[in-house]
Amino acid sequence: MAYSLEIWVAGGWAAFLTKDTSETGPILKIALICLSPDMDGGEMPLPMPSYGIHRIYAAALSAPSPVPREVRVFDLGRSNRAELSAAVSEFGPDLIGMSVYVWSTPGLLDLAVDLRAKLPEVTIVFGGPSARTELFDLPSYAARAAALDALCVGDGEAVIQDIIALETITRAGLATVGGLALRLPEGGWLRTAPARHIPMGEIPSPYAMGLMPAGAVAYLETYRGCPLGCRFCEWGVSRPARDVFDADYIAHEIAAFRRLEAPAVFLLDAGLNLNAGAFRNLVKAHAVDGFLAESLFWAEIYPTVIKEDHLEFLRDVGAAYLGVGLQSMDEAVLRAHDRPFEMTRFASAVDRLSQVAQLEVQIIMGLPGDTPEGFRRTLKFAMSLPVGSVRAYHCLVLPDALLTRARPEWAIEFEPDTLAMIANRDWSASAITAMRHELTDQAHRTGGSSGAYWWSFRQ
């Protein structure tokens, strides 16, 4: 298959691999757009390319198509919207796919409005964690959402391939593609059938296809979703536990990381230890190529189900960072959010983990059901643990989480663009504002740092 691999970043094109695209006849032009911002607070000096958009890139290049296609990735980065709008318009795509997250949704929606005005016939599809009908039905988004044709609500790799396979990309054709929510002319949405299932081992890899840049943080998946389903988190439901990337697939990913000289590997799973089969496959893959022990290894881990084989693996790879979610030390608060938790096992688990890895304990400020006093107790407890840092997050009202799964009696209020909690039954707006100032002051006193919606406390 012939294709051209270029990426538009911060005002210009960078071609890190090119192949012949000289096919004759009609060409389907596809623009894939994302926003990869700098890390909030400048904490991460290493380049972190957008992984989600490159997964879709790989799938788009691998898809059977009735006509040749040209696919380009546009990364907004630090460039302005007008600059990106001009670049996309000059390319003249037939299909635009945008990968939207909480930080990029407002800007990319404005870009979609611009592009709709310039390219009235183009098909625009939003995918990613924020591509949910409930978000785009909010009053601040609804009018601009008229620029969209559809939201991808299934696995994006299957959806993009099925769109590309259409003889012509029309509204009638999109209605036959599973995993979409089609925007209705009068407002509202029409859900199509469930997305086509792709076996995990058949999901195209941007690493195996040579689409990822060298010298950047590498991303690794061993499974998708999360079996916990906490109300404050948008990981969503898991695939069946047996549906995981096999050891060979993972080993090929790790081998690609070595070729690219990745300085760090970020495990994207909801938790290193939340899928037993996926963890076994990771261990097998690591035995084939020990590159994880040669790079910085970052992961999240669920603390109260730690087993000796998890500790042995972490000792072997020399984990440079483990995120440990506490959220609140109040078990009643966590039960209200459907978070399974055993406080009696937490401290001992952290102690065991601290002997094999650098830990960061994570908590949430502003959770419904919690209180300012309860949050301060949680912060004090977290600071007493043998960890390198504690990170507090401002509670967000996320799609697939509190936006759709909050209890009515919590009476939540939130900022529509950032989705930051403004107030709820247990936190007044003034209490949240006061706590933000308190956390900023305390973080700086400890030699830590802060961003727009997080605070890091050094131990």
N, C-alpha and C positions, 0 to 999 in steps of 0.2 A: 504494500500500500504506500502511495506517495503522499507526503504531507509536509507542511512547513511549520516549524516550531519556533515561534517568536513570542516574546512577552513585552508588552508596553508598560513601562514603569516610570513614574515621576517625570513624564514629559518626553519620552523617547523610546525607540524600539531597541531591544537587545535580543539578538538571535544567538541562542546557545547551541542550537543544532538545526540544520536545514537539510531538507531533502527535496528532490525534484517535484514541482507542482505544475508541470507543463501539460496536463491533460487537456484535451480539446472538448468543446461542448459546454453545456451548462455546469456551473459549479455552485454548490450549496455553501454559502458563507455563514460561519457561525462565530459569534463574538461571545466569549466568556469573561465576565467582569467580576472583580472582587475588590475589596479594600483591605489591605494588609497594613495596619497602622504600626507605628513604633510602639514598643512596649510602654504602657502607661508608667510614668515616673522614670523612664530610661534605665530600668533595672537590668535589661537583657542586652548585652553588647553584641550578641551573635545574631546573624541574619535568620529570620524565621519566615520563610515563604508560606503563602497560603496553600495548605494541603488540600482542603475541600475542593477548591476550584481545579486543582491538578488531578484529583480523582475523576472529576467530570471530564476534564481534558482527555485523559487516557481513555475513558469510555467512549467519548465522541470520536476519537481517532480509530478506535477498534470496531466501531459499529458497521454492520453491513448497510449500504446505502444505494438507492437506485441511481444516484449521480455522484461524481467526485465531490469532495468537500474540502474547504479550507477553513481551518479553525485557528483563531487567535485568542490569546489571553491578554486581557487588559487589567492591570493592577493599579488602582487609583493611587495608592501610596500617599505621598505628600502633595501630589499635583492637585490642581483645582478642577472643579467639575466642568467648567467651560472647556478646558484643555482636553479632558478625556472625552467629552461629548463630541468635540471636533474630530478627534482621532477615530472614534468609533464610526461616526458619520462618514468620514472619508473611506473607511474600509467598506461600508455599504453592506452590512450583514442582512441575511434573510431571517436569522434566528439569533436572539440575544438571550443568554442565560446569566443571571446574576446570583451570586452566593451571598446571602444576607445573614448577618449576625446582629446581636443587639447593638454593637457599636457602629455598624455600617448601614443599618436599615434606613434611617432618615435621608442620608446623603445619596444612597443608591436609588431610593424612590424618587428623589428630586431629579436625579440623572435620567431615570426612566421617563419622567414627564418631558424632559428636554428632548430625548431621543424619539419619543412618540411624535412630537411636533415636527421633527426633522425627517423622520422615517415612518410615515403613517402606515405603511404596509408591513412593517417588520413585526415578527412575533416575539413578544417579551415574556419570559418565564422566570420567576423568582424561585430559588431553592435555598436550602440551608435551614439551620435551627429556627430562624425567625420567620420563615415562609409559612405562616399559619393564617387562616381566614380570620380568626378572632383578633389578631393583631391589626390586620388591614381593615377591619370593620370599626376600629376605634375612630371617634370623630376627627382626630387630628390627621388620620391617614386616609380616610374613606374616599375623599374627593380625588386625591392623587393616585389612589389605587386603580382608578378607571384607566390609567395608562397601561396597566398590565393585562395580559391575556390569560395567564394561569399562574398558579402556585404549584410547585412540586412538593407533594406531601408523602411521597414514598421514597425508596432508595433512588437517589439521583442517577446512579449509573444505568439502571434499567430504564428510567424515564427518558433520559437523553438519547439512548440508543433507539428506543421505540419511536421517538419523534423523528429522528434522522431517517428511520426506515420508511416513513410515510412517502407516498408518491409525490404529494404536495402538502406543505404545511398550512393547513386551513383549520378553521374552527371545527368543521365537521371531522376532520382528521384527528385533531387533538382530543375530541370526545371519545375516540376509540383507544386512546392511550391510557393505561392504568396508572394510578398514582398522581393524578392531577386534580386540582380544584380550579374550574374554569370561571373566569369573571363574567357575570351576566351583564348584558347591556343596561338593564334597568337597576343594576346593583345586586349584591349578593353573589352566591357561588354555586356551581354545580359540580358535585364530586363525581369523578369517574370511578371505574372499578379499581380494586386494589392493584398496586404496582406488580408487574411481573417479578417473580422471584428469581434471583440470580444466585446459584450456589457460590458460597464464599470464595472457593478456589478459582472461580471463573471471573471474579471482579478484576478488571484490568488494573495493573499497578503502574503508577507514573514513575516509580523507581525502576522497575524492570524495563520500561519503555524509554528510559533515558530522558525523561521530561523534567526532572528536578535539578536545580542548580547544585554545583559542587560547593563545599565549604560552608554549608548552611546547616541549621538544626534539621535532623531527620525525624520523621514521624512514623510511628509503628502502631498498627492495630492488630490485636489477636482475636477480638470479637467486637460486637456492636451492641449499643443499648446498655441498660442497667437493670438488674433484677430487683432493685430496691424500690423505685417509684416514689421517692420522697416528694412532697408537694412543693418544696422550694427549689427543686432542681429540674432542668429540662432535658435530662438524658433520655427520658421516655422509656417505653417498655422494651425489654430485651427480645431478641430473636430467641428461638428455642435454645436451651443451654448446649445442645449438641452441635449447633450451627456456628462453627468457629473457623478461623483460618488454620489450615493444617500446618504441620511442622515444616514441610518442604516450602510452602508459600512463605512462611515467616523467615526461613533460612535464606531464601533468595532475596528477600527484602534486606536482611542484615548484610548480605554480601554486597548488595548495591550501596548500602551506607558506607561500607569500607572503600569501594571504588570512588565514591564521591568525597571521601575524607571528611565525613560529617564530624564536627567537633562534639556534638551531643545528640542523644537519641531521646525523644520525648514519647513515652508510651501513652497513647491517646485513650486507652481503655478507662472505663469508669473506675476501675480498681484492679490492681495487679492480681488480687486474690478473690475476685467475685465470680469467676468462671473457672472451675477446676480443670476442665478439658483444655481450655485455651492456655491456662498456665502450664500444663504439662507439655503442650506443643511449643510454647516459648522456651521452656527448659531444653527440650530436644533440639530446637533450632540453635540455641546458644551453644550447645555441645558441638555443633557442626562448625560454627564460626564464632569465636569468642570476642568479636569486635565490641560487643556491649561493655566488656570489661576494659576496653582500651579507650572508650569515649566517656563523656559524662552521661549518666543514665538518670532520667527523671521519670517519676511515676506517681500515681495516686494509689493509696492502699486503704482498705477498710480495716480498722484497727482491731476489732474484737473477734475476728476469725483468723488470727495469725496461726500458722502451723510451722513446724520446723523446716519443711521443705521451702517455704517462702523465705525464711531467714537464711537458709543455706544459699539460695539463689542470690539474695541481696548481698551476702558476704562475697560471693564469687564475682558479681559484676561491680562491686564497690559503688553502690548507688550514691550519686552526688546530691540527690534531692528526693525526698518522699513527702508528698502532701497527705496529711492525716486529718480527715474531716471530723471535728467535734460538733460544731455548729452551736450547741448549747449543752450545758451540763445538767439542765433540768429535763429529766426523763419525761415529765408530763408534756412539756413543750414539744419534744421530739415525737412523742406518740401522736400528738395532734397533727403533726405533719407526716405521719405514716413512716417515720424513720425508725427502723429497728435499732436498738441500742441497749447496752448493758454497762452502766457506769462502773460497776464493780470490776469489770474486766478491762476498762479503758486504760487506766493508769499503768497496770502491769504490762499491757500490750505495748504502750508507748515506751516503757522502760526497756523491753526486749528489742524493739525496733531501733531505739537510739544507740544500741551497741553495734549495729551493722550499717547504719545509714544516717545521713544528715536529715533531720526531720523539720517540717513546718506544720504546726497545728493551725487549723482554719476554723474560724467562728463567724457567725452572722449577726450583724447589728440590725435591729428593727423587725425581727421575726414576729408575726402575729402570735399571740399566746405568751411571748416573753415580755419582759418589762425592762426599763433602764437599770433597775437594781439587780434583776436577774442576770442581765448581760454583763454588768460589772463583776458579778461573782464568777461568771464563766471566764471572763478575761483574766481575772486574778488567778483562777485555777490553772488556766492554760499557761500563764507565765511562770507557774511553779513547776512545770514539767521539765524533764531533761531534754529540751529541744533547742535547735539553733535559732528558731524564730517563731513568732505567732503572727498570723495574718487575720485581720478582721475585715469582712466584706459588708458593705451596705446592702441590705436586702433588696433584690430586684424582683419585679413582678413579671416573670418570664413566660413566653409561650410554652405550652405543654406543662406548665407548672402553676404558679399562683394566679396567672392570668385566667386560667380556665379551671383550676382545681382549688381555689381558695374557698373557705367556708363563708357563707353569706354573713354570718354574725361577726366576722372579723372586720368588716367595713373598711376595706383597704382603699387607699387613695395613692396614686402614683403619677410620676411625671411621664407623659406619653412618649417622648422621644428617647429618653434614657432608660425608661421603665423603672427608675429608682423609687423605692417606697417613700411616700411623703408622710403618710400617717395611717394608723389603723386603730382598732379598738383599744389596744394596749400601749400604743405609742402615739402621743400627740405630735403634731408637726413641730412644735417648739422643742419637744424632748428629742426628736431625731436631729434637729439642727444643733441643739446644744451638745449632743453626744458626738456629732461630727467634729465640732471644735475641740471637745475634750480628747478625742482620739488623735487628732492631728497634733495637739500639744504633747500628749504622752508619747506618741511615736517619735517625735523629734527629740524629746528628752532622753529616750533610750538609745539614740543613735540610729533609729530606724528610718523609714521613709513612708511616703503616702502618695496616693494617686487620686483620681477623681472619686473613686468609689471603693477604695481599699486603704488599709493602714498596716504597715509591717513593723513589728516590735522585735528588736534584737535582744537576745538573751546574754 
